[in-house]
Amino acid sequence: MLTTREYMEEARDLIAQKRYDDAREILVDIDHPVARKWLDKLDEIDPPLLDDPFAEAQEAEPVRPKRKSPTDKGELLGVFGINIFEFIRRLIYGLFFGVVAGFMMSAGVSNKNEEAIRLALILAGAGLLILALGFLGNVAYTFLIDRKTLIHEYGVERKTRKGLQFYSFEQINAVQGYLTVMYTNGITTVIIGSFKFFHDDTPLFAVYGMDRGFSQLSGYVIQKIEETHKSRLLKEYRSGKTLHFKPIELRPDGLHYDKKHLTLADFDGMEVDSDSVKIGNKKTGRAWKRYHLSAVRNPWLLEAILNSVTKY
């Protein structure tokens, strides 16, 4: 097996022969600041072809029209807020489940002949009561706090009782939260979850919900975070900087969590689903770390960057 020095010499010979793509394929696998510097220089003198599926240019930030001014919000793409029919439906569900829960629990308390029936009624009633409180709590939140969220081409605008605030996608650079599908029958889908959006470590706003609108809203903003910040973070990483995805750090020598370390050579893919994050380890064939989705800051952006730097 060749040493890092020998790989670097081979890449230098290929560059001298103007075989830039061949040199690039060698350099991307070398974890060394000189290799990253050579890659940056190659991108300047010979940008990769867009139709090359392994080219770095394919991972560049998408070309978007520039904002005319800091106050330019761009085209209005979607509005998420109070839907009066959804509001009434949740209110009726909450009241219905609350009334049924009350009857079941009172029947369970009064029924002293069969202990098993009594306990079952009380537990079932308690479950329905929790469900009722969830519906009514969501109704209260929607009406009292989260009045309306507008998605624009260049950011998110929030209209609440506290006033109106616009956050650009350059300003929104981090997200943390979860989304869980509780029930679906092809017609109705019940989703619970919450996402908090940040600028670095400063919280900007949060969204909560139990419907498809919440999923679409949070998914779109998460996608824009990746489009807006991925290219910049890749450049920072290749320059030797550490990227923070609390509680995970991506350093030049690999992934770090607490005192644990996983090299990029041992990285075996990352899976992000609706409620968990899993990072694979080639050496063990098992997960290096597994987290609840809400425990990791920017998991989708971390996955995209890892896939880029490892070409996984």
N, C-alpha and C positions, 0 to 999 in steps of 0.2 A: 504493500500500500504506500502511495506517495505521501511525502510530508507536505506541510503547508508551504514551505519554501519551494519545493519542487513544483507544486501546483501553481504558485505565483510565477515561477520562471516559465512554465508552459503557457500561462495566460499572457505573459509579456511577449513571448515569441509570436503568439497568435495575433496580438495587437500590432506588432511590427509588420506582420504579413497582411494587415488590414482585414483580418478575419474576426471582426468585432463580435459577431453573434456567438461564435465558438468560444471566444475569450469570456464573454459575459456569462455563458452557461457554467464556466468553471468558477468565476469570481463570486457568483451569488451563493455558492455553497461554502465559501471560506469566511469564517468568523474572525475577521481581522480588520482593524481600522484602515490599513493600506488598501485592502481589497475593496472596501466600501468607497474609498477615495477614487480608486481606479474606475469603479462602476459609475460614479457621478461624472467623471471625465468622459467616459465612453458615451454616456447619455447626452453630453454636450456636443461631442464631435460626430456622433452617429446615433441619433434617436432610433429606438427599436421600431420596427414596422407595426402598424396597427393591426394587420391581419395575422401577426404572429401570436398564437395562443399563449405563448410563454413570455411575451414581452412585457417589460415593466410599464411601457406607455399605456398598455391596456388597463393598468391599475391607477392611472392618473386621475385627478379630479375631473369630473365631467365638465365640459365647457358650458357655462351658463351665462346669460346676459348679465352684465354688471349692473349693480344698483346705481340709479342716477344720483341718489343722495342718501344720507343716513336715515332719512324719514320715508324713503321709498319702500312701500310694502309689497309691491308687485301685484300680480293677478290674484284675485280671491279664488281659492281652490275648493274650499269647503267650510261649512259652518256646523258646529256641534254644540248643542245646548238643549234647552227644554223642548221636548215634543209633548204637546198637551195630551195626546192620546196615550203615549207611553207613560206619562206622569199619572194619568187617571188609572191606567191599568195596574201600575205598581201599587198605587194607593189602595185600590180594591183588593188586590192580592194580599197586601199586608194586613188590612182589616179583616179579611176573610180568614186567613190563617191564624190571626190573633184570637178571633172569636172561637174558632174550632179548637184551638189549643186550650183556651179557657174552659170550654165544656169538657174536654177530655181529661184535663188535670183535676177538675172538680169531681168528675165521675170516678176518677181513680182514687181520690181522697175519701169519697163517700162509700166506695165499694170495699167493704172489709171482709167479705166472704172468701174471695179468691185472691190470695196474695200475689200470684203471678199476673193475673189480669190487672190488678190494681197497679202494680209496678210498671207493666207494659203501657197502660194508659198514661201514667204520669210521664214516663220517658218519651213516649210519642208526642204528648202534648208539649213537653219542653222543647223537643226538636222543632215542632211547628211554630212555637213561640219565637225561637231563635230565627227561623226563616222569616217570620212576620216582622221582627225587629230589623232584619236586614233590608227588607223591602222598604219599610217606613223610614229607616235611616237613610237609604239612598234617595228617597223622595225628598226628605228634609234637606239633605246636602245639595241636591240639584236645585231646589227652589231657593234656599237661603244663601248659598255660597257660590256654587259653580254655575253662574247664569248663562255664559256663552263663551265658546272658544272658536276663533276664526283662524283658519289656515290660509296663509298667503304664500306667494311664490318665494318670498325672502324671509319668512318668519311666522311667528305665532302671536296672535293678538288675543288678549284676555279681557273680557268684560265681566266684572263682578260688582258687588255692592261697594267695594273699595275704590272703584274707578276703572279706567282703561289703561292697559299697559301692553306695549309691543316688544317682543323679544326676537331679534334676528337669529338666523341659524348659525351665524358666526359666533354669536353670544352664547347660544345653547350648545355646549360642547360635551355634555355628559348626561346619562340617564341611568336610573336604578329603580327596579321594581319587579312586578310579576303580573302574569295574566293566566287565569285558569278557566277552562270551559267546564262549567258545572253541569250543564244539561243541554242537549240538543235533540230535536226530533225531525229535523229537516225544514221545519217552518219557523220554530222559535229556538233561539239560542240564548242561554243564560251564561254570561261571562262575568266573573268578578276579577278585580285586580286594581292595582294602583301603580302609577309611575311618577317619580319625582325627576324633574329636569334641573340641571345645574349649569353654572358657569364656574369651571374649576370646582372649588368646594362650596361655593355660594349657592344655596337653593334659590331657584327662580320661581317655579310654580309646580303644582302637582295636578294630576288628573285621576279621577276615580270613576268607576262605572260598572254597570251590569248589562251592557248591551253591545250590539255590533258597532255602534258609533264610537264607543270608547276604544275598541280594538283598532278600528280604522284610523282614528286620531293618533293614538300612541304609535301605531306602526308606521305611519307616514313621517312623524317627527323623528323617530329612530332612524328611518331610512335617510332622511335629510342630514342627520348628524353624521352618519357614515360618509355620505357623499361630500359633505363640506369639510370634514376634518381628516379623512383617511390619508390623503396625499401629504398633508403637512406633517402628520405623525410619522409616516413612513420615512420622510426626509430626516426628521429629528432622530429617529431610531438608527438610521444608517450613518448618521454623523456621530453615533456613540452615546446618545442620550438614553436615559431610562424612562420608559413610559409607565404611568401609574394607572392601574385598573383595580382600585381597591377591592379586596385586600391583596391582589396579585400585582407583581411588578414584572415588566418585560425588559430585561437588561440585555446588553450585547452578548452575554454568555448564556442566555436562556431565561426561563421562567423562574420566579422566586415567590415563595409564600412562606411567611414566618422564617424558619430556618431550612426549609426544604428547597431543593433546586432541581429543575428539569432542563437538560440541555436541549437545544433545538434539534440536534441529531437524534435524540430519544423521543422527541415530540411525535405523537401518533394521532393527530387530529383532535379537533374540538367540536363538541356537539352542544348546541344551545336549543332547548325546546321551551315550551310554555311555562315550565316550572323548575327546570334544573340546568346546570352547566356541568359538562363532563370533559376533562382533559385526559387524553390517552397517553400511555407510556409504552414505547416499543419494547423496552427491555423486559418488562414484567408481563406485557400483554393485558394489563388491567388499567384501570383509571389511576392516573397520578393524583388527581384531586377531583372531588365531586362536590358541588355547591348547590344550594337552593338559588334559583334565579335572582331573587331579591338581594342576595349577599354580595353580588359582584357588580361593580360599576362599569358600564359600557361593555357588556359581554359580547354583543354583536360586533362592535368595532374591534375588540381584541381578536375575535375569531377571524375577521377579514384581514387584519394585519398579520396574524400568524400564518394564514394561508398564503399571503403574499411573500413573506420573508422565507418561508420554507418551501413554497410552491407545492404545498400538500394537495 
